[in-house]
Amino acid sequence: MSRQIYESSSTLKELGLPQLYPSPPSTPSQAPGAAASFSIHHAFYLKRIVRSILLNFLELVGTLSEEPERYEEKLKDLENLFLNAHALVNEYRPHQARETVILMMEEQIERKRKEIEGVLTMKLKIEELLGQLKKEHEDEPKATGSENAAKDEENARRDEMISIWESFDDWDT
């Protein structure tokens, strides 16, 4: 029987089991806005059910040691408690899923904001660098004919020095 209950999507009332925690109002016509404002404290009721499970387990152990033939009553009580805890956790899942999605979306938004900040910071650095390069280019004096001749002469001397050093390398071989 317990396997059928765990695999079933039925409520505790449909299965004929007592529900150990309050349910939300089923008909919204009782009080306008009552269903929307109703909330049970899942953690509070789960703690109570877990404590009852522990107490009933101790009672079951005591019963098994003193009167083993009376174990079925305690076993049914434990099964009822476990099924109530299971049903209560399942009721909490939509809320938990919503909260998880909200947290994931907030993390994504934060990551995107940091990424945008990084892109904007890099954009400012690049604009600053381009501004400096433009300013240096504008400040650089235009090369005149005599300066070009001086650069050509310097390049010729450098080429001559390179050929001398290369000839020294040839002597080693």
N, C-alpha and C positions, 0 to 999 in steps of 0.2 A: 504494500500500500504506500509506503513512504516514497518509493521510487516514482510511482505515478504522480504523487503530489509535487515532487521536485521538478519533474519534467513537464508538468502541466502549467498552463498559463492562467489557470483559474485563481480566483481570489480565495481567501480563507473562508469567507462566508459561503461561497459556492461549494466548498469542500465540506462544509458542516463543522468547521473548527472555530473555536472562539478566538476573536481578535483581541490581543492584550494591549493594544494601543488605540488611541482615538483615530477615526477616519475623518477626512474632510466632508463637509456637508454635500450630500449627493444631489439635492435639488436646490438650484439657485433661487427658486421662488420663495423659499423660507424667509430669507432676509437679503435684500439687495446688497451685493458686494461682499456677502459673508464668505462665499467660496474663494473669492480673490484675496481676501485678507486673512484667510485661515492658514495657519502653518503649525505643524507639529514639530517638536524638538526631537529630531531623529536620534541624536546622540544620547539624550536623556533616556529615552525609552529603550535604546539598544543597551545602555549600561544596566538598566533595570532587568532586562531580559537575560543578559549575560550573568548577572548576579544570581538570578533565579535558576539558570542552568547549572551554575556551580553548586548551589545549595541542593538542587534536586539530584545532582550526580552524587554528592556526599550522602544524601538520603538513600539513593539507590544502592550504594556500596554498603551502607548500614543494613538496609533491608536484605541484601544478598547474604550478608554474614549472619543475620538473625533468623529471617523467615524467607528463604529463597523462593517459595511458591508465590509470594506477593510482588514479584519483580515487575509483572506486566503493567500494573497501575503506574508505577514510577517511570517505566519506559515510555508509556503513552504521554505522561506529563512532559518528559524530556523531548519527545518528538514534537509535541505541540509548541514547546518553547523554541526549539530550533526552527520550525516552520514559520513561526511568527517573526523571529529574527531575520530569516531569509526574505520573507515578504516585506518587512520594513526596509531592509537594505535595497530591495528591488524598487520600492517606491522612491527611494532617494536618488536612484540612478539618473533620471532626467535632469534633476537639479545639479548633480555632480557633473554631468556631461556639459551642461550650459556653462558652469563655472570653469571647467577645463578649456572650453572653446574661448571663453572670454580671456583667460590668462594667456592662451596661445596667441590670440589676436593682439593683446597688449604687448607681448614680447616681440611680435613681428613689427608692430608700429614703432617700438623703441629702436629695433635694429634698423629699420628704414630711416628713422630720424638721424641716427648716428651716421648712416651711410650718406645721407644728404649733407650733413654737416661736413663730413670728410671731403665730399666732392666740392662743396662751396669753399672750404679752406684751400684745397688744391687749386681751385680756379683763381682765388685771390693771389696765391703764390705765383702762379704762372703769369697772371696779369702784371704783377709787380716785376717779375723777371723780364718780361717783354718790354715793360716801360723802361727798365734800366738799360736794356740792350739798345732800345731806340734812342735813348738819351746819349749813350756812349757813341753811337753811330753818328748822331748829329753833332756831337762835340769833336769828333775826330776831324783833324784838318784834311782838306783835300790834297791828295798827292800831286806835287808839281813835277815838271820835267826833270829838274835837278835831283829831286828826291828819288824819282824812278831810276835815274842813272846811278845814284848811290846804292840803291837796293840791288840793281843788276851787278854792280861791281862787287858788292858783298857776297852775292850768290856765286859769282865766278871764283872768288877767293875760297869760299867754302868747298866748292867742287874740286878745286886744285888740292886742298888739304886732304880731302877724302881720297883722291887718287894717289897721293903720296903715301897715306897710311895703307892703302890697298897694296901698293908696291912693296912695303915692308912685310906685309903678310906673305907675299909671294916668295920672299927670300927664305922663309922658314921651310919651304917645301922643296 
